[in-house]
Amino acid sequence: MTVEGKLRAAIVGSTGYGGVELIRLLQGHPKVEITSVISSSSAGAPIEEGFPHLTGVLSRNLDGVDAAEMKERADVVFTATPAGVSAKLVPQLLEAGLKVVDLSGDFRLKDGGEYERWYKHPAPQESYLEQAVYGLCEVFGERVAGAEFISNPGCYPTATLLGLIPAVKAGWIKSDSIIVDAKSGVSGAGRGVNVGVHYAEVNENFKAYKINKHQHIPEIEQALTEIAGEAVTVTFTTHLVPMTRGIMTTIYAGMTGDYSEQDFIELYRSYYEGRSFVRVRNAGIWPATKEVSGSNYCDIGFAADARTGRITIISVIDNLVKGAAGQAIQNLNLMMGWEETLGLGYTPVYP
């Protein structure tokens, strides 16, 4: 702890969108001080050089990736790294006695073979996969409390799982009928440059990608299978839309009974009671991505169709906040025994 009694935080991957969003949110956290911003590619450069919006907000040179140095400077490390990087770095941090919240996908899947099949990287050691607590706070918050190592859920899985789990747990939807139609803003692809995210490619365009092959599929199925107590499979299709922030998942599933929209509303409000970041819409009102932009909220709405026997669930989040940095801080709060909403009371930016 620093002299002021604040938890010292280091951010690995500070030059990515997830990392810089962590900076924005942690700057407003009353119990955390950022003591190190880290980038393997830009070490030594002022962070304002790559992110001029931080001028006068955080004046600090970027540090290199060194676990021993992080131990001297920090109590907790957020690793906002590409897949494959955290698998090598996180064990060093844990062995150094640091708390870790990992925003990559390297420790989300408990089956190393599944990880290698979907991520195309060597899996971390099994002991670390077992140690990692999957930090979907509204569902597994009790496991997060007091943990040393959290695997932060993916952005698509966060929106999808929060939209599905209460109904799956209640047995209201058929486990083999789930179809997820997911859309994300361009920031979900990260800050790296490739043809697929060029302005001319994205503007006035709407395209699907990784059909039936997205690496978030096994993460979603793993959590749903645990909740249901039986194997759950999903058809999951992702789309890139010409906006900066936001995820909308439109979920379709066959109902196991004659349930109304109001039934679903009451079920979900009961399940998420006391969880400040999930907001369930009234009947006939469905959420939009703009309504959660810049915030840690997940908004959910329903449309039950008696004619087809299907439920449509709309779930929206800001992919950089509830889908990444905000949820990571929410996990930190639970790890430390603090109020879950601490440092996250942001009103959505609207319009």
Beta strands, then each sheet from edge to edge (+ up, - down):
strand 1: 7-12
strand 2: 32-38
strand 3: 76-79
strand 4: 99-102
strand 5: 133-134
strand 6: 149-151
strand 7: 178-184
strand 8: 207-209
strand 9: 234-240
strand 10: 247-254
strand 11: 278-280
strand 12: 298-305
strand 13: 310-317
sheet 1: 2+ 1+ 3+ 4+ 6+ 5+
sheet 2: 8+ 9- 7- 10+ 13- 12+ 11+
end
